[in-house]
Amino acid sequence: MEGGRLGVDIGGTFTDVALEAGGRRYSAKILTTPEAPERAVLEAIGTVLRETALAPADLSIIIHGTTLATNAIIERKGARTALLTTEGFRDTIEIRHENRFEQYDVNIDLPPPLVPRRLRFPVRERIDARGRVLVPLDEAGVSSLADRLAAAAIQSVAIGFLHSFTNPAHERRAGEILADRLPGVPVTLSSDVSPEMREYERFSTACANAYVQPLIGRYLTDLDAMLRREGFVCPLFLMLSGGGLTSVETAIRFPVRLVESGPAGGAIFAAEIARQCRLDKVLSYDM
């Protein structure tokens, strides 16, 4: 039998694998192992490989979708995260913007930010909307904050400075200082993860990325290493929230792009089934 294409999806309850080989499809469903999700993936893959009598080296591609990042955010099981932001903008991610989920509900209970106020630290610096430096970065202040972050047992850091999408120099320098002072602690720059105007969207996206980065980074690093040890030599790609694919390295750096990975795969599958059945009005359901 010629080499196959393998799809993997990890949900909160089940881990599913589908293998397409020799003109046929094979699948396996087992319980997800939350403490080490890669174990369930390897077990499910082994099940379909035995059924098809294929060896790990016979696969041509592995495509992986997951709701691990989604569930970590919803269940608030991400890393202990800190936010460094421009002085005066510490509460931006809590103030949000004028958009409201229920326009006339004055008693609406919004979810708290992923980074609580006590872990949001102001930094003296300022860049204007044209990218011009108005206040130089207080490098000594950033360096001193590293000690406070270490004392607070911070596991991940987001940096979001005003107007960094026009000039990321201050964010990059602050990131360099923290990387030097806090080795092993991942640092997310808002100008990297979401280089767009409007600070609430950019800062909150950076916080979400930092919040899930240790979890997703550990998982993907362990999964990739285990696959290689088992003899898999084909490329491993992760499904993005928009339905595209990305490499393991990029997914580890920007795990926030995987937040809608699982639902995106379901929508693409439903669209393909509709196309095959020549249906143009379809409602798909994903639980």
C-alpha positions as CSV (number, residue, x, y, z in Angstrom):
1,M,0.0,0.0,0.0
2,E,1.3,3.4,-0.9
3,G,2.0,6.1,1.7
4,G,-0.8,7.8,3.5
5,R,-2.0,11.2,4.7
6,L,-2.8,11.4,8.3
7,G,-5.1,13.9,10.2
8,V,-5.1,14.3,14.0
9,D,-7.5,16.3,16.1
10,I,-7.2,16.7,19.9
11,G,-10.4,17.7,21.7
12,G,-11.1,18.1,25.4
13,T,-12.6,14.6,25.6
14,F,-11.4,12.6,22.6
15,T,-8.4,12.4,20.3
16,D,-9.3,11.5,16.7
17,V,-7.1,10.2,13.9
18,A,-8.0,9.7,10.3
19,L,-5.7,8.0,7.8
20,E,-6.2,8.1,4.0
21,A,-4.2,5.4,2.2
22,G,-4.7,3.2,-0.8
23,G,-8.0,4.9,-1.7
24,R,-9.6,4.1,1.7
25,R,-10.0,5.9,5.0
26,Y,-9.3,4.5,8.4
27,S,-10.0,6.2,11.7
28,A,-9.5,5.8,15.5
29,K,-11.0,7.6,18.5
30,I,-9.5,7.3,22.0
31,L,-9.8,9.4,25.2
32,T,-7.5,12.4,25.3
33,T,-4.8,12.3,28.0
34,P,-4.8,15.9,29.3
35,E,-1.7,15.5,31.4
36,A,0.3,14.5,28.3
37,P,-1.8,14.9,25.1
38,E,1.0,13.5,22.9
39,R,0.5,10.0,24.4
40,A,-3.1,9.8,23.1
41,V,-1.9,11.0,19.7
42,L,0.8,8.3,19.4
43,E,-1.6,5.6,20.6
44,A,-4.3,6.6,18.1
45,I,-1.8,6.8,15.2
46,G,-0.5,3.4,16.2
47,T,-4.0,1.9,16.0
48,V,-4.6,3.0,12.4
49,L,-1.1,2.1,11.2
50,R,-1.6,-1.4,12.5
51,E,-4.9,-1.6,10.7
52,T,-3.4,-0.6,7.4
53,A,-0.1,-2.4,7.9
54,L,1.8,0.8,7.2
55,A,5.1,1.8,8.9
56,P,5.6,5.3,10.3
57,A,8.0,6.1,7.5
58,D,5.3,5.4,5.0
59,L,3.3,8.5,5.8
60,S,3.7,11.5,3.5
61,I,2.2,14.2,5.8
62,I,0.6,14.7,9.2
63,I,-1.9,17.5,9.7
64,H,-2.8,18.4,13.2
65,G,-5.8,20.4,14.5
66,T,-6.4,20.9,18.2
67,T,-8.5,22.8,20.8
68,L,-5.7,22.7,23.4
69,A,-5.2,26.4,23.2
70,T,-8.9,27.1,23.1
71,N,-9.6,25.0,26.2
72,A,-6.6,26.5,28.1
73,I,-8.1,30.0,27.6
74,I,-11.7,29.1,28.3
75,E,-10.8,27.0,31.4
76,R,-8.1,29.5,32.5
77,K,-5.4,26.9,32.7
78,G,-2.7,28.7,30.9
79,A,0.6,30.1,32.2
80,R,1.1,32.7,34.9
81,T,1.5,35.6,32.6
82,A,2.7,39.2,33.0
83,L,2.2,42.2,30.8
84,L,4.7,45.0,30.3
85,T,3.0,48.1,28.8
86,T,3.5,51.8,28.2
87,E,3.2,53.9,31.4
88,G,-0.5,55.0,31.7
89,F,-1.9,52.1,29.7
90,R,-1.8,49.4,32.3
91,D,-5.6,49.0,32.3
92,T,-6.1,48.9,28.5
93,I,-6.9,45.2,28.4
94,E,-9.5,45.7,31.2
95,I,-11.1,48.9,29.9
96,R,-11.4,47.3,26.4
97,H,-13.1,49.6,23.9
98,E,-16.6,50.9,23.1
99,N,-17.8,47.7,21.5
100,R,-20.1,45.8,23.8
101,F,-21.4,42.3,23.6
102,E,-24.9,43.5,24.8
103,Q,-25.2,47.2,23.9
104,Y,-27.9,48.0,26.5
105,D,-27.0,45.6,29.3
106,V,-25.4,47.8,32.0
107,N,-25.0,44.8,34.3
108,I,-23.1,42.5,31.9
109,D,-20.5,40.5,33.6
110,L,-17.4,40.4,31.3
111,P,-14.7,37.8,31.8
112,P,-11.6,39.1,33.6
113,P,-8.5,39.7,31.5
114,L,-6.0,36.8,31.2
115,V,-3.4,38.9,33.0
116,P,-4.7,40.3,36.4
117,R,-3.8,43.9,37.3
118,R,-1.2,43.0,39.8
119,L,0.8,41.3,37.0
120,R,0.6,44.3,34.6
121,F,3.6,46.5,34.9
122,P,4.0,50.0,33.4
123,V,7.2,51.0,31.6
124,R,8.4,54.5,30.9
125,E,8.6,54.9,27.1
126,R,6.6,56.5,24.4
127,I,6.4,56.3,20.6
128,D,3.9,58.3,18.6
129,A,1.6,57.2,15.9
130,R,4.2,58.0,13.2
131,G,6.8,55.8,14.9
132,R,8.8,58.7,16.4
133,V,10.4,58.2,19.8
134,L,8.9,60.8,22.3
135,V,10.3,59.2,25.5
136,P,13.2,56.8,25.3
137,L,12.8,53.3,26.7
138,D,13.7,53.1,30.4
139,E,16.0,50.1,30.0
140,A,17.1,50.2,33.7
141,G,13.4,50.1,34.7
142,V,12.8,47.0,32.4
143,S,15.8,45.3,33.9
144,S,14.6,45.9,37.5
145,L,11.2,44.6,36.5
146,A,12.9,41.3,35.6
147,D,13.6,40.7,39.3
148,R,9.9,41.3,40.2
149,L,8.8,38.9,37.5
150,A,11.2,36.3,38.8
151,A,9.9,36.8,42.3
152,A,6.3,36.5,41.1
153,A,7.1,33.1,39.5
154,I,6.1,34.4,36.1
155,Q,6.0,31.7,33.4
156,S,5.4,33.9,30.3
157,V,5.6,37.6,29.4
158,A,3.7,39.7,27.0
159,I,5.1,43.1,26.0
160,G,2.7,45.7,24.5
161,F,3.8,49.3,24.0
162,L,1.7,52.1,22.4
163,H,2.1,52.4,18.6
164,S,4.7,49.6,18.4
165,F,3.1,48.5,15.1
166,T,4.7,51.6,13.6
167,N,8.1,51.2,15.4
168,P,8.8,48.0,17.3
169,A,12.2,49.1,18.5
170,H,11.2,49.6,22.2
171,E,9.4,46.3,22.4
172,R,12.3,44.4,20.8
173,R,14.8,46.0,23.2
174,A,12.6,45.2,26.2
175,G,12.3,41.7,24.9
176,E,16.1,41.4,24.6
177,I,16.5,42.6,28.2
178,L,14.0,40.1,29.6
179,A,15.4,37.2,27.5
180,D,18.8,37.9,29.0
181,R,17.5,38.3,32.6
182,L,14.9,35.5,32.5
183,P,16.2,32.7,30.4
184,G,13.6,30.0,29.7
185,V,10.7,32.4,30.1
186,P,9.0,33.0,26.7
187,V,8.4,36.6,25.7
188,T,5.7,37.7,23.3
189,L,5.9,41.0,21.5
190,S,2.6,42.6,20.4
191,S,4.3,44.0,17.3
192,D,5.2,40.4,16.3
193,V,2.0,38.6,17.1
194,S,-0.4,41.4,15.9
195,P,1.3,44.3,14.2
196,E,-1.9,46.3,13.8
197,M,-3.3,49.6,15.1
198,R,-5.6,49.7,18.2
199,E,-3.9,48.8,21.4
200,Y,-6.7,46.8,23.0
201,E,-6.7,44.2,20.2
202,R,-3.0,44.1,20.0
203,F,-2.3,43.9,23.7
204,S,-5.0,41.3,24.4
205,T,-3.8,39.2,21.5
206,A,-0.3,39.3,22.8
207,C,-1.5,38.3,26.3
208,A,-3.4,35.4,24.9
209,N,-0.4,34.3,22.9
210,A,1.8,34.5,26.0
211,Y,-0.8,32.7,28.1
212,V,-0.9,29.5,26.1
213,Q,2.7,29.6,24.8
214,P,4.3,27.4,27.5
215,L,1.6,24.8,27.2
216,I,1.5,24.6,23.4
217,G,5.3,24.9,23.2
218,R,5.9,21.9,25.5
219,Y,3.2,19.8,23.8
220,L,4.4,20.4,20.3
221,T,8.1,20.0,21.2
222,D,7.4,16.7,22.9
223,L,5.1,15.4,20.2
224,D,7.6,16.2,17.4
225,A,10.4,14.5,19.3
226,M,8.3,11.4,20.0
227,L,7.2,11.2,16.4
228,R,10.8,11.3,15.2
229,R,11.8,8.6,17.7
230,E,9.0,6.4,16.5
231,G,10.4,6.7,12.9
232,F,8.0,9.3,11.4
233,V,10.0,11.3,8.8
234,C,7.1,13.2,7.1
235,P,6.4,16.9,7.8
236,L,4.1,17.8,10.6
237,F,1.8,20.8,10.1
238,L,-0.6,22.6,12.4
239,M,-4.0,23.9,11.3
240,L,-4.5,27.6,11.8
241,S,-7.7,29.3,12.9
242,G,-8.2,30.5,9.3
243,G,-8.0,26.9,8.0
244,G,-4.4,27.2,6.6
245,L,-1.4,25.3,7.8
246,T,1.8,26.3,9.6
247,S,5.0,24.6,10.8
248,V,5.7,23.4,14.3
249,E,8.2,26.1,14.8
250,T,5.8,28.9,13.9
251,A,3.0,27.3,15.9
252,I,5.3,27.3,19.0
253,R,6.1,31.0,18.5
254,F,2.5,32.1,17.7
255,P,0.1,29.5,19.4
256,V,-2.7,32.1,19.5
257,R,-3.1,31.4,15.8
258,L,-4.3,27.9,16.8
259,V,-7.1,29.0,19.1
260,E,-9.8,28.2,16.5
261,S,-7.8,25.4,14.9
262,G,-10.3,22.6,15.8
263,P,-13.5,24.4,14.7
264,A,-11.8,25.5,11.5
265,G,-11.1,21.9,10.6
266,G,-14.7,21.0,11.2
267,A,-16.0,23.8,9.0
268,I,-13.6,22.8,6.2
269,F,-14.7,19.2,6.5
270,A,-18.4,20.2,6.4
271,A,-17.8,22.3,3.3
272,E,-16.0,19.4,1.5
273,I,-18.8,17.0,2.3
274,A,-21.3,19.5,1.0
275,R,-19.3,19.9,-2.2
276,Q,-19.2,16.1,-2.7
277,C,-22.9,15.9,-2.1
278,R,-23.5,18.9,-4.4
279,L,-25.3,20.8,-1.6
280,D,-25.2,24.6,-1.5
281,K,-27.1,25.2,1.7
282,V,-25.6,23.4,4.7
283,L,-25.6,23.8,8.4
284,S,-22.8,22.0,10.2
285,Y,-22.6,21.3,14.0
286,D,-19.4,20.9,16.0
287,M,-19.4,20.1,19.7
